[in-house]
């Protein structure tokens, strides 16, 4: 019995260490980019951890044939408490402020924003506040993927 208890304690410590994968039913309030990448891969999305010019880690994945970037916020030594998924679309005369506003008025969760350079940023913010499971994180990834598909087919008169 002691060996079983010791093994369980070691297992919990390994799963809660930064850089390690998450247990399927484990509730977390922080996640590292490496853990997030593992969740994405388990959900079927190719992904990798990258580093920006200012030494911030982010995740690059692919959804609906678009490069999707995931940036992390509220970070400390234990991981990050929130993230933002985003795709940047080049300037397109059809993607106006009215187009973005029409999307935002009709759809929840993901937001379309016209950038100063005329490009469009499609983004979704997610938080781990209060604790979420791996399944919830996977659902958030699937949600953004589905919304990106809807946005790809969105037409505004």
C-alpha positions as CSV (number, residue, x, y, z in Angstrom):
1,X,0.0,0.0,0.0
2,X,2.8,2.4,0.8
3,X,4.4,1.8,-2.6
4,X,1.1,2.5,-4.3
5,X,0.7,5.8,-2.3
6,X,4.3,6.8,-3.1
7,X,3.8,6.0,-6.8
8,X,0.6,8.2,-6.8
9,X,2.4,11.1,-5.1
10,X,5.3,10.9,-7.6
11,X,2.8,10.7,-10.5
12,X,1.0,13.9,-9.3
13,X,4.3,15.7,-8.9
14,X,5.4,14.8,-12.4
15,X,2.1,15.8,-13.9
16,X,2.2,19.2,-12.2
17,X,5.7,20.1,-13.1
18,X,6.2,22.8,-15.7
19,X,6.9,21.2,-19.1
20,X,5.2,18.0,-18.3
21,X,1.9,16.8,-19.9
22,X,-1.4,17.2,-18.2
23,X,-3.5,14.3,-16.8
24,X,-6.8,14.1,-18.6
25,X,-8.9,14.9,-15.6
26,X,-6.4,17.1,-13.8
27,X,-7.7,20.6,-13.1
28,X,-5.2,23.4,-13.8
29,X,-5.1,27.2,-13.4
30,X,-1.7,27.5,-15.2
31,X,-0.3,25.9,-18.3
32,X,3.1,26.2,-19.9
33,X,3.5,26.6,-23.7
34,X,5.0,23.1,-23.7
35,X,2.0,21.6,-21.9
36,X,-0.3,23.4,-24.3
37,X,1.5,22.1,-27.3
38,X,1.1,18.5,-25.9
39,X,-2.7,19.1,-25.5
40,X,-2.9,20.5,-29.1
41,X,-1.0,17.4,-30.5
42,X,-3.3,15.0,-28.6
43,X,-6.3,16.9,-30.1
44,X,-4.8,16.3,-33.6
45,X,-3.3,19.8,-34.2
46,X,0.4,20.0,-35.3
47,X,2.1,22.5,-33.1
48,X,5.4,23.7,-31.8
49,X,6.7,26.1,-29.1
50,X,8.5,29.1,-30.6
51,X,10.2,32.1,-29.2
52,X,9.6,35.7,-30.2
53,X,12.3,38.4,-30.7
54,X,11.6,39.6,-27.2
55,X,12.1,36.1,-25.7
56,X,8.4,35.4,-25.1
57,X,7.3,31.8,-25.8
58,X,4.3,31.3,-28.0
59,X,2.8,28.3,-29.8
60,X,2.4,27.9,-33.5
61,X,-0.2,25.5,-34.8
62,X,-2.3,25.0,-37.9
63,X,-6.1,25.1,-38.1
64,X,-8.2,25.3,-41.3
65,X,-5.0,25.6,-43.3
66,X,-4.1,28.9,-41.5
67,X,-1.1,29.5,-39.2
68,X,-2.6,30.0,-35.8
69,X,-0.5,31.7,-33.1
70,X,-1.2,31.3,-29.4
71,X,0.3,33.8,-27.0
72,X,0.3,33.4,-23.2
73,X,-0.5,35.9,-20.5
74,X,-0.5,36.0,-16.7
75,X,2.7,33.9,-16.6
76,X,4.9,33.0,-13.7
77,X,7.2,30.1,-12.8
78,X,4.2,27.7,-12.7
79,X,2.9,28.6,-16.1
80,X,0.4,30.9,-17.7
81,X,-3.2,31.7,-16.7
82,X,-4.6,32.9,-20.0
83,X,-3.9,32.7,-23.7
84,X,-5.0,34.3,-27.0
85,X,-5.4,32.4,-30.2
86,X,-5.0,34.6,-33.3
87,X,-4.7,34.6,-37.1
88,X,-3.7,37.6,-39.1
89,X,-5.2,38.1,-42.5
90,X,-3.5,40.4,-45.0
91,X,-5.3,43.6,-46.1
92,X,-8.3,42.7,-48.2
93,X,-10.7,45.3,-49.6
94,X,-13.7,43.0,-48.7
95,X,-12.6,42.9,-45.0
96,X,-13.7,46.3,-43.9
97,X,-14.7,47.7,-40.5
98,X,-18.3,46.9,-41.4
99,X,-17.3,43.3,-42.2
100,X,-15.6,42.9,-38.9
101,X,-18.5,44.6,-37.1
102,X,-21.0,42.2,-38.8
103,X,-19.0,39.2,-37.7
104,X,-18.7,40.5,-34.1
105,X,-22.5,41.3,-34.0
106,X,-23.4,37.8,-35.1
107,X,-20.8,35.5,-33.5
108,X,-19.6,34.9,-30.0
109,X,-16.2,34.1,-28.6
110,X,-13.9,35.1,-31.5
111,X,-13.5,38.7,-32.5
112,X,-12.5,40.3,-35.8
113,X,-10.5,43.5,-35.5
114,X,-9.2,45.7,-38.3
115,X,-5.5,46.5,-37.6
116,X,-3.9,50.0,-38.4
117,X,-2.2,48.4,-41.4
118,X,-5.6,47.4,-42.9
119,X,-5.1,43.7,-42.1
120,X,-7.6,41.8,-40.1
121,X,-6.9,40.1,-36.8
122,X,-9.2,37.2,-35.8
123,X,-8.7,36.3,-32.2
124,X,-10.1,34.4,-29.2
125,X,-9.1,34.9,-25.6
126,X,-9.2,32.0,-23.1
127,X,-8.6,31.9,-19.4
128,X,-7.8,29.1,-17.0
129,X,-9.2,31.0,-14.0
130,X,-11.0,28.8,-11.5
131,X,-9.4,25.7,-13.0
132,X,-10.0,23.8,-16.2
133,X,-9.3,20.3,-17.4
134,X,-7.4,19.1,-20.5
135,X,-10.8,18.4,-22.1
136,X,-11.8,22.0,-21.6
137,X,-8.6,23.2,-23.2
138,X,-9.1,20.8,-26.1
139,X,-12.7,22.1,-26.5
140,X,-11.3,25.7,-26.6
141,X,-9.0,24.7,-29.4
142,X,-11.8,23.0,-31.3
143,X,-14.0,26.1,-30.7
144,X,-11.4,28.4,-32.3
145,X,-10.9,25.9,-35.2
146,X,-14.7,25.8,-35.8
147,X,-15.1,29.6,-35.6
148,X,-12.1,30.0,-38.0
149,X,-14.0,27.7,-40.4
150,X,-17.1,29.8,-40.0
151,X,-15.1,33.0,-40.5
152,X,-13.5,31.7,-43.6
153,X,-17.0,31.3,-45.2
154,X,-18.4,34.5,-43.7
155,X,-19.9,36.9,-46.2
156,X,-21.1,40.4,-45.5
157,X,-23.2,42.2,-48.2
